[in-house]
Amino acid sequence: MRVAITGATGFVGAHTTAAVLAAGHEVRALVRDRGRLERVVDDLGVDPPDAVVGAMTDAGAVTELLDGCDAVVHAAAVVSLDRRDATRMRADNPVGVATVVGRAAELGLDPIVHVSSTSALFRPGVGPLHGDLPVAPATDPYARSKAAAEVEARRIQDEGAPVVITYPSGILGPGAGGALGATSTALATFVRTGVVPTREAALSIVDVRDLAALHVRLLAPGAGTPRVVVGGHLVTMAALARALSDLTGRRFTVLPTPPAVLVGAGRALDAGRRLVPVPGPLTEEGMALITRWEGTDDSTATALGLTPRPLLETLEVSLRAWAAAGLVRPSRLGAIADPAPSAP
């Protein structure tokens, strides 16, 4: 099968590209920079695939990408916690879906896999997330852009196109040419400081390699399973602190911060960001999400044969990737830090 992949130099797209190639398929990638594609796939141990240079919103480049392909995985998206990127995210992410998924439907590709996010489904009190939930309202720029993209993907799906949508949660795993994903940026803060901000919160963690393997499994014409939630492991903040401590041998303090305080702090920072860009994951919506998170229903992914690898395995390889990328000092890895080279 010849598979078109967008976002092949991003965290999810790079690992999906490597998994699709390893499964024996041909790949044609849509990228902005061929040189970056070569560096990313080399990091993952595969040869560079055929590539088209362009953006997911460029109809001409997308048509060139899809011409002669059997299937497509649309993994490209603008992902940023920086409010200065809000306008571009809200504009490009839904237009990218309309351009890539819409054109793939016109050309008869099957399947058309669109990588969405659990942020497109989450609202407080909804319970474990599943694919039949309606698109959730959102205020955070990234979540709003993914919700708008989700509306577009479902519209094309409802028109009868063979669109399959995956909803990953917090994605961790080995880096790909420096690409690590937004969840890594947030959790690396805990490793740097040795402090987890509240015990009254949780998150779901999926290994990027498991997500990529699922995308390969979905590359079967007429396979059905139109919406697949991929949450992985549901982890409380206390359990995360214990896991990090088990790996590194360091002590991690879990603060007794009430959820309302975190949500309020996020709200205050959101107001300040309208005047001064303040990077970081502390937003009102982000804090509401982790303090009201109830996990995911992964039964469809399980039925497809997906078994998440052990959490400690994912965390260990992630910690090493964060150190290699400079998100944490190698010494913060404690027991799993590579030993210093001996003197000659």
C-alpha positions as CSV (number, residue, x, y, z in Angstrom):
1,M,0.0,0.0,0.0
2,R,1.2,3.5,-0.8
3,V,0.4,5.7,2.2
4,A,0.5,9.5,2.3
5,I,1.5,11.0,5.7
6,T,1.2,14.7,6.7
7,G,3.2,16.0,9.7
8,A,5.9,13.4,9.1
9,T,8.5,15.6,10.9
10,G,6.4,16.0,14.1
11,F,6.3,13.6,17.1
12,V,3.3,11.5,16.1
13,G,3.9,11.8,12.3
14,A,7.5,10.8,12.5
15,H,6.9,7.6,14.6
16,T,3.9,6.8,12.4
17,T,6.1,7.1,9.3
18,A,8.7,4.8,10.7
19,A,6.0,2.2,11.7
20,V,4.3,2.3,8.3
21,L,7.6,1.8,6.6
22,A,8.6,-1.0,8.9
23,A,5.3,-2.7,8.1
24,G,6.4,-2.8,4.4
25,H,4.3,0.0,3.0
26,E,5.5,2.8,0.8
27,V,5.3,6.3,2.2
28,R,5.0,9.8,0.6
29,A,5.3,12.5,3.2
30,L,4.2,16.1,3.2
31,V,6.8,18.3,4.8
32,R,8.0,21.8,4.9
33,D,11.7,20.8,5.1
34,R,13.2,17.8,3.4
35,G,16.4,18.1,5.4
36,R,14.5,17.9,8.7
37,L,12.6,14.8,7.4
38,E,15.9,13.1,6.7
39,R,17.2,13.9,10.2
40,V,14.0,12.7,11.9
41,V,13.7,9.4,10.1
42,D,17.5,8.8,10.5
43,D,16.9,9.2,14.2
44,L,14.3,6.5,14.0
45,G,16.4,4.1,12.0
46,V,14.5,4.2,8.6
47,D,15.4,5.5,5.2
48,P,13.9,8.8,4.1
49,P,10.6,8.3,2.2
50,D,9.5,10.2,-0.9
51,A,8.4,13.7,0.0
52,V,6.4,16.6,-1.2
53,V,7.3,20.1,0.1
54,G,4.4,22.2,1.2
55,A,1.8,23.0,3.9
56,M,-1.3,21.0,4.8
57,T,-3.4,24.1,3.8
58,D,-1.8,24.2,0.3
59,A,-4.3,22.5,-2.0
60,G,-1.8,22.0,-4.8
61,A,0.8,20.4,-2.6
62,V,-1.8,18.2,-1.0
63,T,-3.1,17.0,-4.4
64,E,0.5,16.2,-5.4
65,L,0.9,14.3,-2.1
66,L,-2.2,12.2,-2.5
67,D,-1.9,11.5,-6.2
68,G,-1.4,7.7,-6.7
69,C,-1.7,6.9,-3.0
70,D,-4.1,4.3,-1.5
71,A,-4.5,5.8,2.0
72,V,-3.5,8.8,4.1
73,V,-2.7,9.5,7.7
74,H,-3.3,13.2,8.5
75,A,-1.0,13.8,11.5
76,A,-0.1,17.4,10.8
77,A,-1.3,20.2,13.1
78,V,-0.2,23.4,14.6
79,V,0.5,22.6,18.3
80,S,1.6,25.3,20.6
81,L,1.0,26.5,24.2
82,D,2.0,30.0,23.2
83,R,-0.9,32.4,22.9
84,R,0.8,34.2,20.1
85,D,0.2,31.2,17.9
86,A,-3.6,31.1,18.7
87,T,-4.8,32.7,15.5
88,R,-2.7,30.5,13.3
89,M,-3.8,27.3,15.2
90,R,-7.5,28.3,14.9
91,A,-7.1,29.0,11.2
92,D,-4.8,26.3,10.0
93,N,-5.9,23.2,11.9
94,P,-9.5,23.0,10.6
95,V,-8.4,24.2,7.1
96,G,-5.8,21.5,7.1
97,V,-8.4,18.9,7.7
98,A,-10.7,20.3,5.1
99,T,-7.8,20.3,2.6
100,V,-6.2,16.9,3.3
101,V,-9.2,14.8,4.4
102,G,-11.5,16.5,2.0
103,R,-9.3,16.0,-1.0
104,A,-8.5,12.4,0.0
105,A,-12.3,11.7,0.1
106,E,-12.7,13.2,-3.4
107,L,-9.8,11.0,-4.7
108,G,-11.3,7.8,-3.1
109,L,-8.5,7.0,-0.7
110,D,-9.4,4.3,1.8
111,P,-8.8,4.6,4.7
112,I,-8.4,8.2,5.6
113,V,-6.9,8.4,9.1
114,H,-7.2,11.7,10.9
115,V,-5.3,12.2,14.1
116,S,-7.4,14.2,16.5
117,S,-7.0,14.6,20.3
118,T,-8.9,13.8,23.4
119,S,-9.0,17.6,24.0
120,A,-11.7,17.7,21.2
121,L,-14.0,15.5,23.4
122,F,-13.3,16.5,27.0
123,R,-15.6,18.5,29.2
124,P,-15.7,18.3,33.0
125,G,-18.0,15.6,34.3
126,V,-18.4,13.7,31.0
127,G,-16.8,10.5,32.4
128,P,-14.3,8.3,30.6
129,L,-13.9,9.6,27.0
130,H,-15.2,7.6,24.1
131,G,-15.6,8.2,20.4
132,D,-19.4,8.7,20.4
133,L,-19.2,11.8,22.5
134,P,-20.1,15.1,20.8
135,V,-17.4,17.6,20.0
136,A,-16.7,19.6,23.2
137,P,-16.7,23.4,23.5
138,A,-13.3,24.8,24.4
139,T,-11.7,28.1,25.3
140,D,-8.0,27.1,25.1
141,P,-6.7,28.0,21.6
142,Y,-5.2,24.6,20.9
143,A,-8.4,22.8,22.1
144,R,-10.6,25.1,20.1
145,S,-8.6,24.5,17.0
146,K,-8.8,20.7,17.4
147,A,-12.5,20.9,18.1
148,A,-13.0,22.9,14.9
149,A,-10.9,20.4,13.0
150,E,-12.9,17.6,14.5
151,V,-16.2,19.2,13.3
152,E,-14.7,19.2,9.8
153,A,-13.5,15.6,10.0
154,R,-16.9,14.4,11.2
155,R,-18.7,16.3,8.5
156,I,-16.7,14.5,5.8
157,Q,-17.1,11.2,7.7
158,D,-20.9,11.7,7.8
159,E,-21.0,12.3,4.1
160,G,-19.8,8.6,3.7
161,A,-16.1,9.0,3.3
162,P,-14.0,6.2,4.9
163,V,-12.6,8.5,7.6
164,V,-11.2,7.0,10.7
165,I,-10.4,9.3,13.6
166,T,-8.0,8.6,16.5
167,Y,-8.0,10.4,19.8
168,P,-4.7,10.2,21.6
169,S,-4.3,11.5,25.1
170,G,-1.0,12.7,26.6
171,I,1.7,11.3,24.3
172,L,5.2,10.3,25.5
173,G,8.0,8.2,24.2
174,P,11.3,8.5,22.4
175,G,12.1,11.7,20.6
176,A,12.3,11.9,16.8
177,G,14.8,14.5,15.6
178,G,14.1,16.7,18.6
179,A,10.3,16.3,18.4
180,L,8.9,15.3,21.7
181,G,5.3,16.6,22.0
182,A,3.6,19.0,24.3
183,T,3.0,16.5,27.1
184,S,6.8,16.1,27.4
185,T,7.3,19.8,27.9
186,A,4.8,19.8,30.8
187,L,6.0,16.7,32.6
188,A,9.6,17.6,32.3
189,T,8.9,20.5,34.6
190,F,8.1,18.0,37.4
191,V,11.4,16.2,36.8
192,R,13.4,19.4,36.9
193,T,11.8,20.6,40.1
194,G,11.1,17.4,41.9
195,V,7.6,18.7,42.6
196,V,4.2,17.6,41.3
197,P,1.7,20.4,41.8
198,T,-1.4,18.6,43.2
199,R,-2.5,15.2,44.3
200,E,-6.0,15.8,43.1
201,A,-5.4,15.3,39.4
202,A,-4.7,12.7,36.8
203,L,-3.8,12.2,33.2
204,S,-3.7,9.5,30.6
205,I,-0.4,8.5,29.0
206,V,0.0,6.7,25.7
207,D,3.3,5.7,24.2
208,V,3.9,7.3,20.8
209,R,5.1,3.9,19.5
210,D,1.8,2.3,20.5
211,L,-0.1,5.0,18.8
212,A,1.9,4.6,15.6
213,A,1.3,0.8,15.7
214,L,-2.4,1.5,15.9
215,H,-2.2,3.7,12.9
216,V,-0.6,0.9,11.0
217,R,-3.4,-1.5,12.1
218,L,-6.0,1.0,10.7
219,L,-4.5,0.9,7.2
220,A,-7.0,-1.6,5.9
221,P,-9.6,-0.6,3.4
222,G,-13.2,-0.9,4.7
223,A,-12.0,-1.8,8.2
224,G,-14.6,0.3,9.9
225,T,-13.9,1.5,13.5
226,P,-14.5,5.2,12.6
227,R,-13.5,6.7,16.0
228,V,-10.8,5.2,18.2
229,V,-9.9,6.7,21.6
230,V,-6.3,5.9,22.6
231,G,-5.8,7.0,26.2
232,G,-3.3,4.4,27.4
233,H,-2.6,4.4,31.1
234,L,-4.7,6.4,33.5
235,V,-2.2,7.8,36.1
236,T,-2.9,9.9,39.2
237,M,-0.4,12.5,40.1
238,A,0.6,10.5,43.2
239,A,1.1,7.4,41.0
240,L,3.2,9.5,38.6
241,A,5.4,10.8,41.4
242,R,5.9,7.2,42.6
243,A,6.8,6.0,39.1
244,L,9.3,8.8,38.6
245,S,10.8,8.1,42.0
246,D,11.1,4.4,41.3
247,L,12.9,5.1,38.1
248,T,15.3,7.9,39.3
249,G,15.7,7.1,42.9
250,R,14.8,10.8,43.7
251,R,12.0,12.0,46.0
252,F,9.1,13.7,44.3
253,T,6.9,15.9,46.5
254,V,3.2,16.0,45.7
255,L,1.7,19.3,46.8
256,P,-1.7,19.4,48.4
257,T,-2.8,22.3,46.2
258,P,-6.6,22.4,45.8
259,P,-7.9,22.1,42.2
260,A,-9.7,25.4,42.5
261,V,-6.4,27.1,43.2
262,L,-4.8,25.7,40.1
263,V,-7.8,26.6,38.0
264,G,-7.8,30.1,39.4
265,A,-4.0,30.5,38.8
266,G,-4.5,29.3,35.2
267,R,-7.3,31.8,34.7
268,A,-5.1,34.6,36.1
269,L,-2.3,33.7,33.8
270,D,-4.6,33.5,30.8
271,A,-5.6,37.1,31.5
272,G,-2.0,38.1,31.7
273,R,-1.2,36.4,28.5
274,R,-3.4,38.8,26.6
275,L,-0.7,41.4,27.4
276,V,2.5,39.5,27.9
277,P,3.3,36.0,26.4
278,V,3.8,33.6,29.3
279,P,4.8,30.1,28.1
280,G,3.8,27.0,29.9
281,P,0.9,24.5,30.5
282,L,-0.7,26.4,33.4
283,T,-3.9,27.5,31.8
284,E,-7.5,27.6,33.1
285,E,-8.6,24.9,30.7
286,G,-5.5,22.8,31.2
287,M,-5.9,22.8,34.9
288,A,-9.6,22.0,34.7
289,L,-8.8,19.1,32.4
290,I,-6.2,17.4,34.7
291,T,-8.2,18.0,37.9
292,R,-11.4,16.6,36.4
293,W,-9.9,13.9,34.2
294,E,-11.7,10.5,34.4
295,G,-9.7,8.6,31.8
296,T,-10.7,7.0,28.5
297,D,-12.6,4.1,27.2
298,D,-10.0,2.3,25.0
299,S,-12.2,-0.7,24.2
300,T,-12.1,0.0,20.4
301,A,-8.3,0.2,20.4
302,T,-8.1,-2.9,22.5
303,A,-10.4,-4.8,20.1
304,L,-7.9,-3.8,17.3
305,G,-5.2,-5.6,19.2
306,L,-3.5,-2.6,20.9
307,T,-1.9,-3.4,24.3
308,P,-0.1,-0.5,25.9
309,R,3.4,-1.2,26.8
310,P,4.3,-0.8,30.5
311,L,4.1,2.7,31.9
312,L,7.6,2.6,33.4
313,E,9.1,1.6,30.0
314,T,7.5,4.7,28.4
315,L,8.5,7.0,31.2
316,E,12.1,5.8,31.2
317,V,12.6,6.3,27.5
318,S,10.9,9.7,27.8
319,L,13.2,10.8,30.6
320,R,16.2,9.9,28.5
321,A,14.7,11.8,25.5
322,W,14.1,14.9,27.7
323,A,17.7,14.9,28.9
324,A,19.0,14.5,25.3
325,A,16.8,17.4,24.2
326,G,17.9,19.6,27.1
327,L,14.5,19.7,28.8
328,V,16.1,18.4,32.0
329,R,19.7,18.1,33.2
330,P,21.0,14.5,32.8
331,S,21.8,14.5,36.6
332,R,18.0,14.8,37.3
333,L,17.6,11.3,35.9
334,G,19.2,9.9,39.0
335,A,19.5,6.1,38.9
336,I,18.9,5.9,35.2
337,A,21.3,8.6,34.2
338,D,24.1,7.4,31.9
339,P,27.3,7.1,33.9
340,A,29.9,9.8,33.3
341,P,32.7,8.6,31.0
342,S,35.8,7.5,32.8
343,A,38.9,9.6,32.6
344,P,41.5,8.4,30.1
